[in-house]
Amino acid sequence: ALPMCDEFATAGLRRAGLFIKSAHIWERLRQVNTVVFDKTGTLTMDIPRLTNTQSIQQLDPLCAQALYQLVADNVHPVARSLREALLAYHPSLTERASPHAHEVEEVIGKGLLWQDAGSNQWSLGAADWLASDSHTPIDARSVLRQNGLLVAAFSFIEDVRDDARDSIAALRNRKLDTVILSGDAVERVATIADQLGLPSIAAKAHCSPTDKANWIETNAPDSTLMIGDGANDSLAFDKAICRGTPVVDRSILEASADFFFFGRSLRCLPALFSIA
């Protein structure tokens, strides 16, 4: 009877857009009392909307090529949004860097680094990261710098996933503590928490990957379901007893996740606990 029960359970969740990878998830789900979400690409849609597209349009060919090299193979939602905008406004971009250029380096929690063949260092990340000037845009989500000098600043709008507020409410009705751990700025995390009906105490901003892992280890070491979608969440995945991720292009967390889900909605998460 157990294999048949398991098949009915997984088939029901597939209809809701959630796919179970680990056959051992059911017992661990019954131990969960805390659900931790990353924000960008998890509670919000996987690609935020660039609001100041002129910042891309006005890039000269050298800067546009450098930005493309930084984001071309990165799966972070901001990088994916910038890549789409670049290809729309700069269709002549080449696919590969000069053979003498360095590989792109990702500094977890900070941003991306790349050195071109002319020894220019390009960075994309937090507004004040590696800054060698006084130009630090306060409202920018991410900035492009050449040798520490500001080249362009990018702002985005995030759309909360369909049914996210109702899904969060359903989890909390099950007496599951629900928390956002995000590396983003306080005001952006607070805005999303407010849209989801979460109290401010349940929304933590400026979290590094280590901060996320430490929070789980301190507050719910053997009872956390972690839902994230990027490298910033990998340490938290290691500390959680259950792990889930939305399906995105070239995700790095699907291999270690117990389940993954498609679509715009989060309604599959309450269904997961109901079936468990």
Secondary structure, DSSP 4 states (H G I P E B T S, - for coil): -HHHHHHHHHHHHHHTTEEE--TTHHHHHTT--EEEE-IIIIIB-SSPEES-THHHHT--HHHHHHHHHHHTT--SHHHHHHHHHHHHH-TT--SS--TTSPPPEEETTTEEEEE-TT--EEEEESTTTT--SS---SS-SEEEEETTEEEEEE-EE-PBPBTHHHHHHHHHHTT-EEEEE-SS-HHHHHHHHHHTT--GGGEE-S--HHHHHHHHHHH-TTSEEEE--SGGGHHHHHH-SEEEEE--TT-SSGGG-SEEE-SSB-THHHHHHHH-
